[in-house]
Amino acid sequence: MLTFYCMPWSRSSGVFWLLEEIGSPYEIELIDIRAPAGVPESYRSIQPNKKVPAIDHDGIVVTERAAITIYLADAFPESRLAPPIGDSRRAAYLTRLVYCDSVLDPVIAARAQGWRYDGGNSFSFGLFEDMVANLERVLSVQPYAVGDSFTAADTQLASGIHFTMNILKVLPDLPVFRDYIARAFDRPAYRRYAEKEAQLAKQVTPPQFQAPSTQ
């Protein structure tokens, strides 16, 4: 049994998409992180900070998006969404995937909150400008996060770029980012995920931003 703890249009979205790419049955447990009363304290036994996403796979609980993505892609190798151990592409796959959590997300959060800091050594995630330049460089020379093939890393990177560029309006709107999103989103699994998420969103507290496009 695979249970997915999520909230529509949140940091859960990339994992939601990944589950549709994998195609194995899963159950959804809605965690309304925007509810006026807050998240029930009981959820802390699943996620210590009462955040989403999280999964429970046959009694094994995994939190943090990068860890969940690595776990799921490896647990369902038939989906061919991750280079196996020993494959030379594995290093780039892990690098791009963890980068979404360790650099892209905190740098964007800092910029969105108006934080100002000098030099790349003040915070572990470095500078906003370095992040933008790195992603632009990578996606200018290859169509996906890991070369020519779509992987689980793209569910996280494309979701992150889309949200931060089109919804938050923090990431620069660059042609290379738009082209990448178009390629990554042009998949049946993405369309299935987007439709399901839109339906789920009707059951919970609405966010304060416009819903992402399903196109």
C-alpha positions in Angstrom: 0.0 0.0 0.0 1.3 3.4 -1.0 -0.2 6.5 0.8 0.6 10.0 -0.4 0.2 12.9 2.0 -0.3 16.0 0.1 -1.9 19.4 -0.4 -2.9 20.6 -3.9 -0.7 23.3 -5.5 2.0 23.1 -2.9 5.4 21.4 -2.7 3.5 18.2 -3.1 2.9 18.8 -6.8 6.1 17.4 -8.2 5.7 14.1 -6.2 2.0 13.9 -7.3 3.2 14.1 -10.9 5.8 11.5 -10.3 3.3 9.1 -8.9 1.3 9.4 -12.1 4.5 8.8 -14.1 5.1 5.6 -12.1 1.6 4.4 -12.6 1.3 2.2 -9.5 -1.8 2.5 -7.4 -1.7 4.9 -4.5 -4.1 6.5 -2.0 -4.2 10.2 -1.2 -4.4 11.6 2.3 -5.2 15.3 2.1 -3.3 17.5 4.6 -4.7 21.0 4.5 -1.7 23.1 5.4 -3.7 26.2 4.8 -6.6 25.4 7.1 -7.3 28.2 9.7 -7.0 25.7 12.6 -3.7 24.4 11.2 -2.5 20.9 10.6 -3.6 18.3 13.2 -0.8 17.5 15.7 -1.3 13.8 14.9 0.3 14.4 11.5 3.6 15.1 13.2 4.1 11.4 13.5 4.4 11.3 9.7 6.2 14.6 9.0 7.9 16.1 12.0 7.4 19.7 10.8 3.8 19.0 9.6 4.8 19.8 6.1 3.9 18.1 2.8 4.7 15.9 0.9 5.2 12.6 2.7 4.6 9.0 1.7 4.0 5.7 3.5 4.9 2.7 1.4 4.1 -0.5 3.2 4.9 1.0 6.5 8.0 2.8 5.4 7.6 6.6 5.8 9.6 8.9 3.7 9.7 12.7 3.9 11.5 15.5 1.9 10.9 15.7 -1.8 14.3 14.6 -3.0 14.3 11.6 -0.7 10.7 10.7 -1.8 11.6 11.0 -5.4 14.8 8.9 -5.1 12.9 6.3 -3.1 9.9 6.0 -5.5 11.9 5.9 -8.7 14.2 3.2 -7.2 11.3 1.2 -5.7 9.5 1.1 -9.1 12.4 0.5 -11.5 10.0 -0.7 -14.2 9.0 3.0 -14.7 12.6 3.7 -15.9 12.6 7.1 -14.3 16.0 6.9 -12.6 19.4 5.8 -13.9 20.3 2.7 -11.9 23.3 2.5 -9.5 26.4 2.0 -11.7 25.0 4.0 -14.6 27.2 7.0 -15.3 24.1 9.3 -15.5 23.3 8.5 -11.8 25.5 11.3 -10.5 23.9 14.0 -12.6 20.5 12.6 -11.8 21.1 12.9 -8.0 22.8 16.2 -8.4 19.9 17.9 -10.2 17.3 16.3 -8.0 18.8 17.3 -4.7 19.6 20.8 -6.1 15.9 21.5 -6.3 15.6 21.1 -2.5 19.0 22.3 -1.4 19.5 25.3 -3.7 16.5 26.2 -5.9 13.8 26.2 -3.2 15.6 28.1 -0.5 17.1 30.7 -2.8 13.7 31.4 -4.3 12.2 31.6 -0.8 14.8 34.0 0.3 14.3 36.2 -2.8 10.5 36.1 -2.4 10.7 37.2 1.2 13.0 40.1 0.3 16.1 38.8 2.1 19.4 40.5 1.2 22.8 39.0 1.9 26.3 39.6 0.5 28.4 36.9 -1.0 27.7 33.2 -1.6 29.1 32.0 1.7 26.5 33.6 4.0 24.0 30.8 3.4 24.6 27.2 2.4 22.3 27.6 -0.7 24.4 30.4 -2.2 23.3 33.3 -4.4 20.1 33.6 -6.5 22.1 34.8 -9.5 24.3 31.7 -9.4 21.2 29.4 -9.3 19.7 31.1 -12.3 22.9 31.0 -14.3 23.4 27.3 -13.4 19.9 26.2 -14.5 20.1 28.3 -17.7 23.5 26.8 -18.6 22.3 23.2 -18.0 19.1 23.5 -19.9 20.7 25.4 -22.8 22.9 22.3 -23.6 20.4 19.5 -22.9 16.7 19.0 -23.1 16.2 17.5 -19.7 17.7 17.6 -16.2 19.8 14.5 -17.1 20.7 14.8 -20.8 18.3 13.6 -23.5 16.0 11.5 -21.3 13.1 12.5 -19.0 13.7 11.3 -15.5 12.1 11.6 -12.1 14.4 14.6 -11.5 12.4 16.5 -14.2 9.2 16.1 -12.2 10.8 18.2 -9.5 12.8 20.6 -11.6 10.1 21.4 -14.1 7.5 21.8 -11.3 9.9 24.1 -9.4 10.7 26.3 -12.4 7.1 26.5 -13.5 5.8 27.6 -10.0 8.6 30.0 -9.3 8.5 31.6 -12.7 4.8 31.6 -13.6 3.1 31.7 -10.2 5.5 33.4 -7.8 7.0 35.5 -10.5 10.4 35.3 -8.9 12.5 33.3 -11.3 13.3 35.2 -14.5 11.0 34.4 -17.4 13.6 33.1 -19.9 13.0 31.3 -23.2 15.2 28.4 -22.1 13.0 27.8 -19.0 9.8 28.1 -21.0 11.0 25.6 -23.6 12.0 23.2 -20.9 8.6 23.4 -19.2 6.8 22.8 -22.5 8.9 19.6 -23.1 8.5 18.3 -19.6 4.7 19.0 -19.4 4.0 17.4 -22.8 3.4 14.0 -21.2 0.2 12.0 -20.5 1.2 11.5 -16.9 1.5 15.2 -16.4 -2.0 15.8 -17.8 -3.5 13.1 -15.6 -1.8 14.6 -12.5 -2.9 18.1 -13.3 -6.5 17.1 -13.7 -6.5 15.1 -10.4 -4.9 17.9 -8.5 -7.4 20.4 -9.8 -10.2 18.2 -8.5 -8.6 17.8 -5.1 -8.1 21.5 -4.8 -11.9 21.9 -4.6 -11.8 20.1 -1.2 -9.3 22.2 0.7 -8.6 25.8 1.6 -7.7 27.7 -1.5 -4.2 29.1 -2.0 -3.6 32.9 -2.4 -2.2 32.5 -5.9 -3.7 31.5 -9.2 -3.8 27.8 -9.9 -1.1 26.4 -12.3 -2.2 25.8 -15.9 -2.9 22.3 -17.0 -2.0 23.0 -20.5 
